[in-house]
Amino acid sequence: MDLDLRKLRYFVAVAEHRHFGRAAEQLYIAQPVLSRQIRSFERELGCTLLVRTTRSVELTAAGKQLHEEAQQILAAVAAAVRRVHDADQAVQRLVVAFSPGLHVSDAIRAFTSRHPDVETDVVPARWWEQDAPLRDGRAQVGYLRRPFDESGLHTIPIGHEPRVACMPAAHPLARRQELTSADLADERMLDVPRQRASSPDEKFELVASGHGIALIPRSVARSYSRPDLAHVTVTDAPGIQTCLAVLADRREKLLRDFLEIATATLRTP
């Protein structure tokens, strides 16, 4: 079947607002029209996406999966349209994906000083699919943390960073200068592979709410500092490697130039 992007956008609006009325206002359409479009979309897909009650709208398991997939689909479509417009207007553009907490701005500034005629942009890379922006065309290069799916990618090691334990500021361990893994043995740790928070802010809300302690990269802790959380270095936790990544078959000179500049700018001893 062909996926109707207009109906997909309608669904995303409802999924994000959890309310047909507010979603309809955002989309500038009548609520009954939106309801009919969503029901039609469900029939086309052959599954129920939303559970409707008199007061709220909840996502089914299929709805949650589609909402997650839709972010990437719509972003890829928008990127494709932008590339078409760039080609029509002869615009050169370089887009860099970056993992949360990693800062690529120094490399972009250095690149722009050498290539002032090239437009540059950035897109965030979600931690559970860091390679996705490279594979779906949203970005040409990524500044990422291992591990991620490296099949078909060329990577350049940049550096390592330690992990810190993120916990509520009132936690007894928060007063320590450093910790070891043994200190955390009896603590409840957030199960990151199963708890797919869509953003660092959401993950930190879980920690602050008492769901557990999270081991996170130090750069993330520094970038998303907040007074109700503490971060303590875990001395024996394995470090995290950062790297630049591109599709292995990309050979454009512009991309090679950025990799050279970014490697010199970002690499740590």
LINPE-V129675 format. One record per residue. N is the residue number from 1. RES is the residue in three letters. PSI is psi in whole degrees, -180 to 180 (* if undefined). OMEGA is omega in radians with two decimals (* if undefined). Layout:
BEGIN
n: {N	N}
res: {RES	RES}
psi: {PSI	PSI}
omega: {OMEGA	OMEGA}
END
This chain:
BEGIN
n: {1	2	3	4	5	6	7	8	9	10	11	12	13	14	15	16	17	18	19	20	21	22	23	24	25	26	27	28	29	30	31	32	33	34	35	36	37	38	39	40	41	42	43	44	45	46	47	48	49	50	51	52	53	54	55	56	57	58	59	60	61	62	63	64	65	66	67	68	69	70	71	72	73	74	75	76	77	78	79	80	81	82	83	84	85	86	87	88	89	90	91	92	93	94	95	96	97	98	99	100	101	102	103	104	105	106	107	108	109	110	111	112	113	114	115	116	117	118	119	120	121	122	123	124	125	126	127	128	129	130	131	132	133	134	135	136	137	138	139	140	141	142	143	144	145	146	147	148	149	150	151	152	153	154	155	156	157	158	159	160	161	162	163	164	165	166	167	168	169	170	171	172	173	174	175	176	177	178	179	180	181	182	183	184	185	186	187	188	189	190	191	192	193	194	195	196	197	198	199	200	201	202	203	204	205	206	207	208	209	210	211	212	213	214	215	216	217	218	219	220	221	222	223	224	225	226	227	228	229	230	231	232	233	234	235	236	237	238	239	240	241	242	243	244	245	246	247	248	249	250	251	252	253	254	255	256	257	258	259	260	261	262	263	264	265	266	267	268	269}
res: {MET	ASP	LEU	ASP	LEU	ARG	LYS	LEU	ARG	TYR	PHE	VAL	ALA	VAL	ALA	GLU	HIS	ARG	HIS	PHE	GLY	ARG	ALA	ALA	GLU	GLN	LEU	TYR	ILE	ALA	GLN	PRO	VAL	LEU	SER	ARG	GLN	ILE	ARG	SER	PHE	GLU	ARG	GLU	LEU	GLY	CYS	THR	LEU	LEU	VAL	ARG	THR	THR	ARG	SER	VAL	GLU	LEU	THR	ALA	ALA	GLY	LYS	GLN	LEU	HIS	GLU	GLU	ALA	GLN	GLN	ILE	LEU	ALA	ALA	VAL	ALA	ALA	ALA	VAL	ARG	ARG	VAL	HIS	ASP	ALA	ASP	GLN	ALA	VAL	GLN	ARG	LEU	VAL	VAL	ALA	PHE	SER	PRO	GLY	LEU	HIS	VAL	SER	ASP	ALA	ILE	ARG	ALA	PHE	THR	SER	ARG	HIS	PRO	ASP	VAL	GLU	THR	ASP	VAL	VAL	PRO	ALA	ARG	TRP	TRP	GLU	GLN	ASP	ALA	PRO	LEU	ARG	ASP	GLY	ARG	ALA	GLN	VAL	GLY	TYR	LEU	ARG	ARG	PRO	PHE	ASP	GLU	SER	GLY	LEU	HIS	THR	ILE	PRO	ILE	GLY	HIS	GLU	PRO	ARG	VAL	ALA	CYS	MET	PRO	ALA	ALA	HIS	PRO	LEU	ALA	ARG	ARG	GLN	GLU	LEU	THR	SER	ALA	ASP	LEU	ALA	ASP	GLU	ARG	MET	LEU	ASP	VAL	PRO	ARG	GLN	ARG	ALA	SER	SER	PRO	ASP	GLU	LYS	PHE	GLU	LEU	VAL	ALA	SER	GLY	HIS	GLY	ILE	ALA	LEU	ILE	PRO	ARG	SER	VAL	ALA	ARG	SER	TYR	SER	ARG	PRO	ASP	LEU	ALA	HIS	VAL	THR	VAL	THR	ASP	ALA	PRO	GLY	ILE	GLN	THR	CYS	LEU	ALA	VAL	LEU	ALA	ASP	ARG	ARG	GLU	LYS	LEU	LEU	ARG	ASP	PHE	LEU	GLU	ILE	ALA	THR	ALA	THR	LEU	ARG	THR	PRO}
psi: {154	134	122	107	-32	-45	-33	-42	-38	-46	-44	-40	-44	-42	-36	-35	-22	34	125	-39	-48	-37	-41	-39	-42	-38	-8	42	164	145	-43	-36	-44	-44	-43	-40	-39	-42	-41	-40	-42	-41	-41	-39	-23	27	157	129	-30	144	117	134	179	-22	-19	170	126	152	138	177	-41	-39	-41	-42	-42	-39	-41	-45	-35	-34	-45	-41	-51	-36	-39	-39	-45	-39	-39	-43	-41	-41	-37	-46	-39	-43	-41	-35	9	42	130	130	140	125	131	127	145	143	152	133	-18	137	118	5	-38	-42	-39	-41	-43	-39	-43	-34	-29	-27	70	-17	-2	127	138	150	166	152	142	147	118	143	-28	-4	57	-31	-10	-45	-28	-39	-30	4	3	-26	153	-24	150	143	101	168	137	148	154	171	110	5	130	10	150	127	149	114	139	-43	-174	151	148	165	146	153	122	127	164	145	-25	-2	141	-34	-13	-19	-8	150	-33	163	166	169	-33	-34	-24	2	-37	6	152	119	140	130	85	-44	-29	-26	85	85	138	-12	159	-38	-42	-41	-43	-30	-39	-43	-49	-27	-1	17	-16	-180	142	136	121	158	147	-35	-33	-44	-42	-34	-25	42	140	149	-21	5	150	151	123	129	136	106	-31	11	139	138	165	130	134	153	161	144	139	160	137	-25	6	126	11	141	-39	-42	-40	-40	-42	-43	-42	-46	-45	-37	-44	-34	-39	-23	135	153	*}
omega: {3.05	-3.14	-3.14	-3.07	3.12	3.11	3.09	3.10	3.07	3.14	-3.13	3.13	3.12	-3.12	-3.10	3.14	-3.03	-3.08	-3.10	-3.11	-3.13	3.10	3.13	3.10	3.13	-3.07	-3.12	3.04	3.13	-3.12	3.11	3.10	3.13	3.13	3.13	-3.13	3.13	3.10	3.09	3.13	3.12	3.11	3.14	3.14	-3.12	3.10	3.12	-3.10	-3.03	3.00	-3.05	2.99	-3.12	-3.06	-3.03	3.07	3.11	3.12	2.97	3.08	3.10	3.12	3.10	3.14	-3.14	3.12	3.11	-3.14	-3.04	3.14	-3.12	-3.13	-3.08	3.10	3.12	3.10	3.13	3.12	3.12	3.11	3.11	3.12	3.09	3.12	3.11	3.12	-3.13	-3.08	3.13	3.13	3.01	-3.09	3.04	-3.13	-3.10	3.01	-3.12	3.08	-3.13	3.09	3.11	-3.08	-3.11	-3.02	-3.14	3.14	3.14	3.10	3.13	3.12	-3.11	3.12	3.13	-3.13	-3.07	-3.12	-3.10	3.05	3.10	3.14	3.12	3.04	3.11	3.08	-3.14	-2.95	-3.10	3.09	-3.05	-3.09	-3.04	-3.13	3.09	-3.04	-3.13	3.02	3.13	-3.11	3.07	-3.10	3.12	2.97	-2.85	3.03	2.97	0.14	2.96	-3.12	-3.08	3.14	3.13	-3.13	2.97	-3.09	3.10	3.13	-3.13	-3.13	3.10	3.02	-3.13	3.03	3.04	3.08	3.13	-3.06	3.05	-3.11	-3.14	-3.13	-3.13	-3.12	-3.08	-3.14	-3.11	3.08	3.09	-3.10	2.95	3.12	3.13	3.12	-3.08	-3.01	-3.09	-3.13	3.05	-3.12	3.09	3.14	-3.03	-3.12	-3.14	-3.12	-3.09	3.04	-3.06	-3.13	3.05	3.13	3.14	3.11	-3.12	3.05	3.10	3.12	-3.11	-3.14	3.08	3.14	3.12	3.09	3.13	2.99	-3.06	3.06	-3.10	-3.13	3.08	3.11	-3.12	-3.09	-3.07	-3.13	3.07	-2.97	-3.10	3.12	3.06	3.13	-3.10	-3.13	3.06	-2.91	-3.09	3.07	3.14	3.09	-3.12	-3.13	3.03	-3.11	2.93	-3.11	3.06	3.01	-3.02	-3.08	3.11	-3.07	-3.07	-3.13	-3.14	-3.14	3.10	3.12	-3.14	3.13	3.12	-3.11	-3.10	3.12	3.13	-3.07	-2.98	-3.04	3.09	-3.11	*}
END
